[in-house]
């Protein structure tokens, strides 16, 4: 093969590899984990959460300030839970509660959770809620949370989830503080926002929803 043609072939293959890798990376980065729910309840719940958040704090379109103020109030225990959640969000929390008998749910019965996850009966340090006589725990090893971890590029965010996979006995306030302290470029991502919505906001609502009946 003439040297010039050989050079062109190598250049073509190299360009093709860059194109394929670039498209694959873009596809992964742009994937919305809310789409894994074909019933649309995840998207509906997230939208309700954001609506509550922006209405409550009234910072306009300042997403960073809105989210970080919410997290600050969670970890400082100064959040006003009487005014923040809407009726829609509370009803969605009750739907999640009813679905907790499914091992693929975001919250699952503690008695059916993976035995490798250590559990605590201390209601002040673990985000457990009562479903009649059964205790619920957030399913950190479930498909949705794993999607958030695997789609996001932040090593610090991945580390937070990996810690929770092996030890769910962490208070919401501590998680809120760790998420709050992520660098802005890592904080302002769809995966981190979804994590805040479900692991913090809705986990809290599952605990308090009875007070709104």
N, C-alpha and C positions, 0 to 999 in steps of 0.2 A: 504494500500500500504506500503510495507517495506520501512524503512527509507532510505536505500541506493538507492533504485529505485526512490523514491520521490526526493531525492537530485539530481540524474542524470537528471530527467525530468526538474526540475527547472533550472539546469545548461544549458540544451539544449535550453530551451525557451529563457533564458537570452542571450545565444550566437546567437541565431537566430535573436533576436531583434537588437543586435549590428550590425549584418551583413546587415539586411534590412535597418536600419537607415544609416549605412555607405554607402551603395550603393545609397540610395536616395540622400544623401548629395553630393556624388561624381557626380551624374548625374546632379544635379542643378549647382554645381560649374563649371562643364566642358561644360555647354551649351553655344553655341556661338550664340549671339543674331543676328548676321549677317545672320543667317540661316532662320530667320522668313520671309525673302524676297525670294520667290521661283523663282523670275526672275533673281536674282543674282546681281542686281544693287548695293546693299549695299556692298557686298563683293568686287565688281569691284571698287567701289568708295573708299573704305578703302585701297585697295591695291595701287591705284593710289596716294592717299594721302601719304602713307608711302614711296612710291618710290620717290615722289617729296621731301619729308622731308629729306631722307637719301642722295639723290643726292645733295641737296642744302647745307646742313650743313657738309657733308663729314666727319663725325666722325666714320666712319667704322660701326661696329656692336654695338656701344655704344648707346643702346636704350634710357636709362635714360637721358644722356647728350643731345641727339638729340631732344627728346620731350621737355625737360625742356628749352633748348635754344630757341626753337620755341615759347613756352609760354612766356618766358622772353621778347622776341622781340615783342610779341603781347601786353603785358601789359605795356611795356615801349614805345610803339608806334614807334619802330625802325625797324619794319619788312619791308623787300624789296619785295613788292607785284608784282613788275615787273619781278622778277627773280624766285620767288618760284613756282608758279603754272604752271603745264604743260598744253599743249593743251587738253590732255585727261581729266584732272581734271576740266578744265573750261567747256568742253562740258558736262560732267556729272552734273555740277552745273546747266547748262541750262536745262537739263532733269528734275532735281528736281523742277526747276522753273515752267516748263510746267505742272508738276503733282500737282501743288499747289491748284488746284480746287477740289482735293480729300481730304476729311476731315481726311483721314488716312495717308496723306502724312507727311513727316518730317517737311515741311514748308507749312503753310496753309494760306488762305486768312483771314486777320484779321477780316473782316466783318462776317466771318462764325465761328470764334473761340468761344469757350465757354465764355459766358457773365461773368463768374466768374473771368476770367483773366483780370486784369487791363491792359490797353494799353496806350502808350504814343505816341505823334506825334513827339517827339524830336528824330530826326534821330541820334543824337550823343550819346544817352544813351540807345537806344533800337536796337536790331539787326533786324531791319526791312529792307526789300528791296522792290523795286517797280516792279510790274508785270503789265505793262501798267499803268492803273490808280489806280490799287488796291495795297494795302500794304500787305506784307507777314510777318508772324511772325513764329518763331520756335515753333513747336508743342511739348511742354514739357510734355503734358499729353497723347501723342501718344503711341502706343504700343511698338515701338522700344526703346524709352527712358525709359519707364516703365520696359521693359525687362532688360535694363542695370542696373537700380536701384535695381530691385528685385533679380538679379543674383549676384550682387557684395556684398561683406560682409563688406565693409567699411562704418561705420556710418557717417563719415565726407563726403564721396561722396554722400551718400543717402541724407544727409542734404542739400547739394548744389542743388541737383535736386528738392527736396521738396520745397526749397525756390523759385526756378524758376517756379515751377508749379503754385504758387499763386502770383508771381510777376515777369513777364517777362521783366520788365523795369530795366534791369541790363546790364551794358556795357560789351562787350566781353573782355575788358582789365581786369575788375574786376573778371570775371569768370576765365580767364586765370591765374590770380594770385592765386586765391583760389585753383584751381586744381594743380598748380605748387607747392604749399606748402603742399600738402598731403605727409604723410610719404612715404618713398620709397617703402616699401612693399605694400602699398595701391595704390600707384601711378602706379606701374608697373603691371597693370592688363589689360586684353583684354577689359573690360567694360570702364575703364577710357580712354584708347587709342581710343576706338570707339567714346566716348563722345567728345574727343578733335577733332577727324577727322570731325565729323558732326556739332557739336554745335559751333565750333570755325572756323576751316578751311573752310568748305563749306558754312557756314553762311557768312563769309567774301567774298568768291568767288561769291555768289549770288549778293552781292552789287557791286562788281567791274567788273563783267564779261563783261559788255557793253564796257568797255574801251579796251577790247582785240578784238573787232569785226573788 
